[in-house]
Amino acid sequence: MNPHFDKLMDDFRGAWRFRWLALGIASAFALAGWVIVFTLPDRYEARASVLVDTRTALKPALRDVALEQDVGVELSYVRGSLLTDTSLLKTAYLAGVLPAYVVDPFHQDQAVSSLRKHVSLTMQSADDRPEMGPGGMIYGISYQDTERARTLAVVGILLHRLVDETLGGKKQGSESAQQFLDAQVKDYEKRLRTAEDRLAEFKSRNFGLMPSERGSYFTQLQRETEAVEDTRTKLLVAESRRATLEKQLHGDSAIMAMGAAVSGGTKTQGLDTVSQIAQTRAHLEELLLKYTDHHPDVIDTRKNLAELEGRRAAEVESLRSGDPAAAASSGASANPVYQSIQLELNKADVDIADLRTQLGEHEQKAQELRRLLHTAPAVEAEYAQLTRDYDVNKAQYTALLSSYEKARLGEQADTAGSVKFQVVEAPVVSPVPIWPRRGKWLAQTLLAAMAAGGALAFGLNRLRPMVGSASTLEGLTGVRVLAEIGSAFPNRTRQRRRRELWHALLATTCLFGALGIALALSHNGKRLAVPALQRLV
């Protein structure tokens, strides 16, 4: 045999000795528990729900135009105000939770605490309930009480106050907002006029010293100083370029180019010195072909050529010194190279004159700005402060005026029905009590009582153990059991044990029968009125 099974059977046989005591204790515990369960007062629950729909047809049209109050915030405020002591006390008197003649603070506090404990306010998005359609919030109210009529009355009062106080508070809040905004608009309108008058008077008093579109005083001074330095640099570059052109005009390269052009057969206007030298040399060559060097014509021609070459040398020196008459008499003014250099030189003279004029203007402007070094910055700073005050007042005035118009339009939209309250579930109370669950509690009480009786029987067996098998005896004494002596009348023993078993089953059946009777009484609404016990539970 399995030693564990033998041990379990020994414990069961030992506990079986105390079966009647265990059944008695279980019966007593069950009866006591059933009395408590029947003493508990019935509690009913009433509930109601309302849909707050803010997605009406006016909402898209009034978006960004009208000032919308947050209905959710208003509802949250109302929900919180419904659970205040003053509000709950008023509800207790209206619903009959507290009789009108009871003015004792102690009983009032008890009624308020009971209401706050059993009132439940919930909030759920309508999107979670497809049958409600998209948008909006569903606010639920529930209350539990021992009287069905009173439960229904409390929920109805709370629902009525939730809707009415939300709409009333929303309207009152809108009116308060309009009054506040109207006062602020008038105040900032006076400030704006004062700022405008101060700015206009300052401009007329400091005409000519005001910051212009070109920037502030220091910006203009820096710009003019940089312009002076830049113009001086450009003037130096232009003067350097003119000196280079003048050097090229009176240099050997221009004169040699002029001479090469004439000697190459270039026809110039008039008989200049170069042309005369060329003609005289050609005439001398013709004479030498006919006559000798001592011929009078050859001698005269050589003399004339020497005079022309001397005059040409003088003209070259005059050209190098910059004599204009020498340029005309020598034919240099008709030379393309000379003419191009002269044009560039004339253009350089014009640029230099223009740059000198600009430099004078910039220096004069910079000098004027430096004279205002101690006056203009102070004027500019005061003007910036006045302008900043004017801009702040104007921005505030514009924003407040816009908010006032939005608030006024939002109130009109609320009157037209921009927020809709729809009762989804009217106040209704459960037909049967929601607490306590007597049928379940009665059965659990019996099972717990029987478990307690069984635990008692096994506990007594531990206190007064009994050896019921040879293996258990061997385990306790350590001595081997050689033989077991049975009953002299085994049939009588079996009959006795059978009767004991039937008696125990009959007693247990009576307990379950009593449970059935208790369930029937509970279903028929039978209750026990024990005030002391009711106050205890």
C-alpha positions in Angstrom: 0.0 0.0 0.0 1.0 3.6 -0.6 2.1 5.1 2.7 0.8 8.5 1.8 -2.6 7.0 1.0 -2.6 5.1 4.3 -1.8 8.3 6.1 -4.7 10.2 4.4 -7.1 7.4 5.2 -6.0 7.4 8.8 -6.6 11.2 9.0 -10.0 10.8 7.4 -11.0 8.0 9.9 -9.7 10.1 12.8 -11.7 13.2 11.7 -14.8 11.0 11.1 -15.0 10.6 14.9 -15.9 14.3 15.2 -18.4 14.4 12.3 -21.4 15.4 14.4 -19.5 18.2 16.1 -18.3 19.4 12.6 -21.9 19.3 11.2 -23.2 21.2 14.3 -20.5 23.9 13.9 -21.2 24.1 10.1 -24.9 24.4 10.8 -24.4 27.1 13.3 -22.1 29.1 11.1 -24.4 28.7 8.1 -27.4 29.9 10.1 -25.5 32.9 11.4 -24.3 33.8 8.0 -27.7 33.4 6.5 -29.2 35.7 9.1 -26.6 38.3 8.3 -27.3 38.0 4.5 -31.0 38.3 5.1 -30.4 41.3 7.3 -28.5 43.3 4.6 -30.8 46.0 3.1 -31.5 45.9 -0.7 -29.8 48.4 -2.8 -31.2 49.7 -6.1 -29.4 51.6 -8.8 -30.8 54.3 -11.0 -28.9 55.7 -14.0 -29.2 58.2 -16.8 -27.0 59.5 -19.6 -27.0 62.6 -21.8 -25.2 63.2 -25.1 -23.4 66.6 -25.4 -23.0 67.2 -29.2 -20.8 70.1 -30.1 -20.5 69.1 -33.8 -23.5 71.0 -35.1 -23.9 72.6 -38.5 -22.8 76.0 -37.0 -19.4 74.8 -35.9 -17.6 74.7 -39.3 -19.2 78.0 -40.3 -18.0 79.7 -37.1 -14.6 78.3 -36.9 -11.9 81.0 -36.4 -14.7 83.5 -36.4 -16.6 83.1 -33.1 -15.0 82.6 -29.7 -16.0 79.1 -28.6 -16.2 78.3 -24.9 -14.9 74.8 -24.0 -18.1 72.9 -23.1 -16.0 70.1 -21.8 -14.4 72.4 -19.2 -17.8 73.8 -18.3 -19.2 70.3 -17.9 -16.2 69.2 -15.8 -16.8 72.2 -13.5 -20.5 71.4 -13.2 -19.7 67.8 -12.5 -17.4 68.8 -9.7 -19.9 71.3 -8.3 -22.6 68.6 -8.2 -20.5 66.8 -5.6 -19.9 69.7 -3.3 -21.4 69.6 0.2 -23.8 72.4 -0.5 -25.1 70.9 -3.8 -25.4 67.4 -2.3 -27.3 68.7 0.8 -29.7 70.5 -1.5 -30.2 67.3 -3.6 -30.7 65.3 -0.4 -33.6 67.6 0.7 -35.2 67.7 -2.8 -35.0 63.9 -3.2 -36.2 63.0 0.3 -33.0 61.5 1.4 -33.1 63.9 4.3 -36.4 65.0 5.6 -37.1 68.7 5.5 -37.4 69.0 9.3 -34.0 67.5 9.9 -31.5 70.4 10.4 -29.1 68.7 12.7 -25.5 69.1 11.3 -24.6 65.6 12.2 -27.5 64.0 10.2 -26.8 66.4 7.3 -23.2 65.4 7.2 -24.2 61.7 7.2 -26.7 62.3 4.3 -24.1 64.2 2.3 -21.4 61.5 2.9 -23.9 58.8 1.9 -24.8 60.6 -1.4 -21.2 61.3 -2.3 -20.3 57.6 -1.7 -23.1 56.3 -3.9 -23.3 58.9 -6.6 -21.2 58.2 -9.7 -20.6 60.6 -12.6 -18.9 59.1 -15.7 -17.8 60.4 -19.0 -17.4 58.5 -22.3 -16.7 59.5 -25.9 -19.5 58.9 -28.3 -17.0 57.4 -30.7 -16.9 54.4 -28.4 -20.6 53.8 -29.0 -21.3 53.5 -32.8 -25.0 53.7 -32.3 -24.6 57.3 -31.0 -22.9 58.5 -34.2 -19.6 60.3 -34.4 -18.7 63.3 -32.2 -19.7 64.4 -28.7 -19.4 63.1 -25.2 -21.8 61.0 -23.2 -22.1 61.9 -19.5 -23.6 59.3 -17.2 -25.1 59.6 -13.8 -25.8 56.7 -11.4 -26.9 56.4 -7.8 -27.5 53.6 -5.4 -30.0 53.6 -2.6 -32.2 51.2 -0.5 -35.4 52.8 -1.9 -36.2 52.6 -5.6 -38.3 55.8 -5.8 -35.6 57.8 -3.9 -32.9 56.4 -6.2 -34.8 57.6 -9.3 -35.5 61.0 -7.8 -31.8 61.7 -7.0 -30.7 60.7 -10.6 -33.4 62.9 -12.1 -32.4 65.9 -10.0 -28.7 65.5 -10.9 -29.5 65.1 -14.6 -31.6 68.3 -14.6 -29.0 70.3 -12.8 -26.2 69.0 -15.1 -27.9 70.2 -18.2 -29.4 73.5 -16.8 -26.3 74.6 -14.9 -24.0 73.8 -17.9 -26.1 75.9 -20.3 -26.6 78.6 -17.7 -23.0 78.7 -16.7 -21.9 78.8 -20.3 -24.2 81.8 -21.0 -23.1 83.5 -17.8 -19.5 82.8 -18.7 -20.0 84.3 -22.1 -21.6 87.4 -20.7 -18.8 87.8 -18.2 -16.2 87.4 -20.9 -18.0 90.0 -23.0 -18.1 92.5 -20.1 -14.5 92.0 -19.3 -13.4 92.3 -23.0 -15.5 95.4 -23.4 -13.9 97.1 -20.5 -10.4 96.1 -21.7 -11.2 97.3 -25.2 -12.2 100.8 -23.9 -9.1 101.0 -21.7 -6.7 100.1 -24.5 -8.5 102.5 -26.8 -7.7 105.3 -24.4 -4.1 104.1 -24.2 -3.8 103.9 -28.0 -5.1 107.5 -28.4 -2.6 108.8 -25.8 0.2 106.9 -27.5 -0.8 108.3 -30.9 -0.9 111.9 -29.6 2.5 111.6 -27.9 4.0 110.1 -31.1 2.6 112.8 -33.3 3.8 115.6 -31.0 7.2 114.1 -30.8 7.5 113.9 -34.6 6.5 117.5 -35.1 9.0 118.6 -32.4 11.9 116.7 -33.8 11.3 117.0 -37.5 14.5 116.3 -39.4 16.0 114.2 -36.7 13.7 111.2 -37.0 15.1 107.8 -38.2 14.4 107.4 -41.9 14.0 104.4 -44.1 17.8 104.3 -44.6 18.1 103.2 -41.0 19.0 104.5 -37.6 21.5 107.3 -36.8 24.5 105.1 -36.3 23.6 103.1 -39.3 23.5 106.2 -41.5 26.8 107.5 -40.0 28.5 104.2 -40.6 27.1 104.1 -44.1 28.3 107.7 -44.9 31.8 107.0 -43.4 32.1 103.8 -45.5 30.9 105.8 -48.6 33.7 108.5 -47.9 36.4 105.8 -47.8 35.0 104.0 -50.8 34.8 107.2 -52.9 38.3 108.2 -51.9 39.6 104.8 -53.0 37.8 105.2 -56.4 39.1 108.7 -56.8 42.7 107.5 -56.2 42.2 104.8 -58.8 40.7 107.2 -61.3 43.6 109.7 -60.8 46.1 107.0 -61.2 44.4 105.9 -64.4 44.4 109.5 -65.7 48.1 109.9 -65.0 48.8 106.7 -66.9 46.7 107.8 -69.9 48.4 111.2 -69.9 51.8 109.6 -69.8 50.7 107.4 -72.7 49.4 110.4 -74.7 52.6 112.3 -74.3 54.9 109.4 -74.5 57.2 108.1 -77.3 54.8 105.2 -78.2 52.0 107.6 -79.3 54.4 109.9 -81.1 56.2 107.0 -82.9 52.8 105.4 -83.8 51.8 108.8 -85.3 55.0 109.1 -87.3 54.8 105.5 -88.5 51.2 106.0 -89.7 52.3 109.1 -91.7 55.4 107.6 -93.1 53.3 104.6 -94.2 51.2 106.7 -96.5 48.4 107.7 -94.2 46.7 110.8 -95.5 46.1 113.5 -92.8 44.1 116.6 -93.0 46.2 119.7 -93.8 50.0 120.0 -94.4 51.3 119.2 -91.0 55.1 119.0 -90.3 55.2 115.2 -90.7 53.5 115.4 -94.1 55.8 118.3 -95.2 58.9 116.3 -94.3 57.6 113.3 -96.2 56.8 115.4 -99.3 60.2 117.2 -99.1 62.1 113.9 -98.9 60.2 112.5 -101.9 60.9 115.7 -103.8 64.6 115.5 -102.8 64.8 111.9 -104.1 63.4 113.0 -107.4 65.9 115.8 -107.8 68.8 113.6 -107.0 67.8 111.3 -109.8 68.1 114.3 -112.2 70.8 116.5 -110.6 73.9 116.4 -108.5 74.2 117.4 -104.9 75.5 120.8 -105.9 72.5 121.8 -107.9 70.7 124.8 -106.4 67.3 123.0 -106.2 68.9 120.1 -104.4 70.6 122.5 -102.0 67.4 124.5 -101.3 65.5 121.3 -100.8 68.0 119.9 -98.3 67.9 123.2 -96.5 64.1 123.1 -96.4 64.2 119.5 -95.1 66.6 120.4 -92.3 64.3 123.2 -91.2 61.3 120.9 -91.3 63.1 118.3 -89.2 64.1 120.9 -86.7 60.6 122.1 -86.5 59.5 118.4 -86.1 61.9 118.0 -83.2 60.5 121.1 -81.5 56.9 119.8 -82.0 57.8 116.4 -80.5 59.2 118.2 -77.4 56.0 120.3 -77.2 53.9 117.1 -77.5 55.9 115.6 -74.7 55.3 118.7 -72.5 51.5 118.5 -73.3 51.0 121.6 -75.6 47.6 121.3 -77.4 48.7 123.6 -80.2 51.6 121.3 -80.9 49.2 118.4 -81.3 47.1 120.3 -83.9 50.1 121.7 -85.8 51.9 118.3 -85.9 48.8 116.4 -87.0 48.8 114.2 -83.8 45.2 115.1 -83.1 44.1 113.3 -86.3 45.9 110.1 -85.4 43.6 107.2 -84.3 45.9 106.1 -81.5 46.2 109.6 -80.2 42.5 110.2 -80.5 41.6 107.0 -78.5 44.0 107.9 -75.7 42.6 111.4 -75.7 39.1 110.1 -75.4 40.0 107.8 -72.5 41.8 110.8 -70.9 38.7 113.0 -71.2 36.5 110.2 -69.7 38.9 109.9 -66.8 38.7 113.6 -66.2 34.9 113.4 -66.1 35.0 110.4 -63.7 37.4 112.2 -61.4 35.2 115.3 -61.4 32.1 113.2 -60.6 34.0 111.3 -57.8 35.2 114.5 -56.3 31.6 115.8 -56.2 30.4 112.6 -54.6 33.3 112.7 -52.1 32.3 116.2 -51.1 28.6 115.3 -50.6 29.5 112.2 -48.5 32.0 114.2 -46.4 29.4 116.9 -45.8 26.7 114.4 -44.8 29.1 112.6 -42.5 30.1 115.9 -40.9 26.5 116.8 -40.3 25.8 113.4 -38.7 28.8 113.9 -36.4 27.5 117.2 -35.3 24.3 115.4 -34.2 26.3 112.8 -32.2 24.8 113.9 -28.9 21.3 114.7 -30.1 20.2 112.2 -32.7 20.8 109.0 -30.6 18.7 110.4 -27.7 15.9 111.4 -30.2 16.1 108.0 -31.8 15.9 106.1 -28.5 12.9 108.2 -27.4 11.2 107.7 -30.7 11.9 103.9 -30.5 10.3 103.8 -27.0 7.3 105.8 -28.2 6.9 103.6 -31.2 7.2 100.4 -29.1 4.5 101.6 -26.7 2.2 102.5 -29.6 2.8 99.2 -31.3 2.1 97.3 -28.0 -1.1 99.2 -27.4 -2.3 98.8 -31.0 -1.6 95.1 -31.0 -3.4 94.6 -27.7 -6.3 96.8 -28.8 -6.7 94.9 -32.1 -6.5 91.5 -30.3 -9.0 92.5 -27.7 -11.4 93.9 -30.2 -11.2 90.7 -32.3 -11.8 88.6 -29.1 -14.8 90.8 -28.2 -16.4 90.3 -31.6 -15.7 86.6 -31.4 -17.3 86.4 -27.9 -20.4 88.3 -29.0 -20.8 86.1 -32.1 -20.2 83.0 -30.0 -23.0 83.9 -27.6 -25.3 84.4 -30.6 -24.2 81.0 -31.9 -25.0 79.4 -28.5 -28.5 80.9 -28.6 -28.9 79.5 -32.1 -28.0 76.0 -30.8 -24.3 75.4 -31.4 -24.3 72.9 -28.5 -27.0 70.3 -28.3 -27.9 68.2 -25.2 -29.7 64.9 -26.0 -30.9 62.6 -23.2 -29.7 59.2 -24.4 -31.1 57.3 -21.4 -33.8 58.8 -19.3 -33.6 58.1 -15.5 -34.4 54.5 -14.9 -34.0 52.2 -11.9 -33.2 48.5 -11.9 -36.3 46.3 -11.1 -34.3 44.0 -8.8 -31.6 45.0 -6.2 -28.1 45.1 -7.6 -26.7 44.4 -4.1 -26.4 42.2 -2.2 -26.3 39.1 -4.4 -28.1 37.0 -1.8 -28.4 33.7 -3.7 -24.6 33.6 -4.3 -23.8 34.7 -0.8 -26.1 32.2 0.8 -24.5 29.3 -1.2 -21.0 30.6 -0.4 -21.9 30.9 3.3 -22.9 27.2 3.4 -19.8 26.1 1.6 -17.6 28.2 4.0 -19.5 26.8 7.0 -18.9 23.2 5.9 -15.3 24.0 5.2 -15.0 25.4 8.7 -16.7 22.2 10.2 -14.3 20.0 8.2 -11.3 22.0 9.4 -12.5 21.7 13.0 -12.8 17.9 12.7 -9.3 17.5 11.2 -7.9 19.9 13.8 -9.4 17.9 16.7 -8.0 14.7 15.1 -4.5 16.3 15.3 -5.1 17.1 19.0 -6.4 13.5 19.7 -4.8 11.3 17.0 -5.8 7.7 16.3 -3.9 4.9 14.7 -6.0 3.2 12.1 -3.6 0.9 10.2 -0.6 -1.4 10.8 1.6 0.7 8.6 0.9 3.8 10.6 1.7 1.9 13.8 5.0 0.7 12.4 5.9 4.2 11.4 5.1 5.5 14.9 6.8 2.8 16.9 9.5 1.5 14.6 8.4 -2.1 15.5 7.3 -4.5 12.8 3.6 -5.6 13.1 3.4 -9.3 12.7 -0.4 -9.7 12.5 -3.7 -7.8 12.6 -6.8 -9.0 14.6 -10.1 -8.2 12.9 -13.6 -7.7 14.2 -15.3 -10.7 15.7 -18.5 -9.6 13.9 -17.5 -8.0 10.6 -21.1 -7.8 9.2 -22.3 -5.8 12.2 -19.3 -3.5 11.9 -20.1 -2.8 8.2 -23.8 -2.2 9.0 -22.8 0.2 11.7 -20.5 2.2 9.4 -23.2 2.2 6.7 -25.7 3.7 9.2 -23.2 6.3 10.3 -22.6 7.3 6.7 -26.3 7.5 5.9 -26.9 9.6 9.0 -24.2 12.0 8.0 -25.4 12.3 4.4 -29.0 12.9 5.8 -27.7 15.7 8.0 -25.8 17.2 5.1 -28.9 16.9 2.9 -30.9 18.8 5.5 -28.3 21.6 5.4 -28.6 21.9 1.6 -32.4 21.7 2.0 -32.2 24.6 4.4 -30.1 26.4 1.7 -32.9 25.8 -0.8 -35.5 27.2 1.6 -33.3 30.3 2.2 -32.9 30.8 -1.6 -36.7 30.6 -2.0 -37.3 33.1 0.8 -34.7 35.4 -0.7 -36.4 35.2 -4.1 -39.8 36.0 -2.6 -38.3 39.2 -1.0 -38.3 38.0 2.6 -35.9 40.0 4.8 -35.0 40.2 8.4 -35.2 43.6 10.2 -32.7 43.6 12.9 -31.7 47.3 13.4 -28.7 46.7 15.6 -27.3 44.1 13.1 -28.2 46.4 10.1 -26.2 49.2 11.7 -23.4 46.8 12.3 -23.2 45.6 8.7 
